[in-house]
Amino acid sequence: MLDKQELLQIVGGINITGSLINSIYRGISVIMDVGRSLGSAIRRAIGRSMCPI
């Protein structure tokens, strides 16, 4: 167990960096793109406007 003096000396935390923000943005962007694609596919299937293969 750490005593009070040792606990006060602990330094740490989270640093928000540009790469962290960029990766969060890219993750949200990927989720949004998947949602758009899935929504379009569902809309085309329901409206029967899909091209025959």
C-alpha positions as CSV (number, residue, x, y, z in Angstrom):
1,M,0.0,0.0,0.0
2,L,1.1,3.5,-0.7
3,D,1.1,6.1,2.0
4,K,-0.3,9.6,1.7
5,Q,3.1,11.1,0.8
6,E,3.7,8.6,-2.0
7,L,0.2,9.1,-3.4
8,L,0.8,12.9,-3.6
9,Q,3.9,12.3,-5.8
10,I,2.0,10.4,-8.4
11,V,1.8,12.3,-11.7
12,G,-0.3,11.2,-14.6
13,G,-3.4,11.9,-16.6
14,I,-4.6,12.0,-20.1
15,N,-3.1,14.3,-22.8
16,I,-5.3,15.3,-25.6
17,T,-3.1,15.3,-28.7
18,G,-3.8,16.0,-32.3
19,S,-3.5,12.3,-33.2
20,L,-6.0,11.4,-30.6
21,I,-8.5,13.9,-31.9
22,N,-7.9,12.8,-35.5
23,S,-8.4,9.2,-34.7
24,I,-11.7,10.0,-32.9
25,Y,-12.8,12.1,-35.8
26,R,-11.9,9.3,-38.3
27,G,-13.8,6.7,-36.2
28,I,-16.9,8.9,-36.1
29,S,-16.6,9.5,-39.8
30,V,-16.4,5.8,-40.6
31,I,-19.5,5.1,-38.5
32,M,-21.4,7.9,-40.3
33,D,-20.4,6.5,-43.7
34,V,-21.5,3.0,-42.8
35,G,-24.8,4.4,-41.6
36,R,-25.3,6.3,-44.8
37,S,-24.5,3.3,-47.0
38,L,-26.8,1.0,-44.9
39,G,-29.6,3.5,-45.0
40,S,-29.3,3.9,-48.8
41,A,-29.3,0.1,-49.3
42,I,-32.4,-0.3,-47.1
43,R,-34.2,2.6,-49.0
44,R,-33.3,1.1,-52.4
45,A,-34.5,-2.4,-51.3
46,I,-37.8,-1.1,-49.9
47,G,-38.4,1.1,-53.0
48,R,-37.4,-1.8,-55.3
49,S,-35.0,0.5,-57.2
50,M,-32.1,-1.8,-57.2
51,C,-30.3,-2.7,-60.4
52,P,-30.4,-6.3,-61.4
53,I,-27.1,-8.0,-61.6
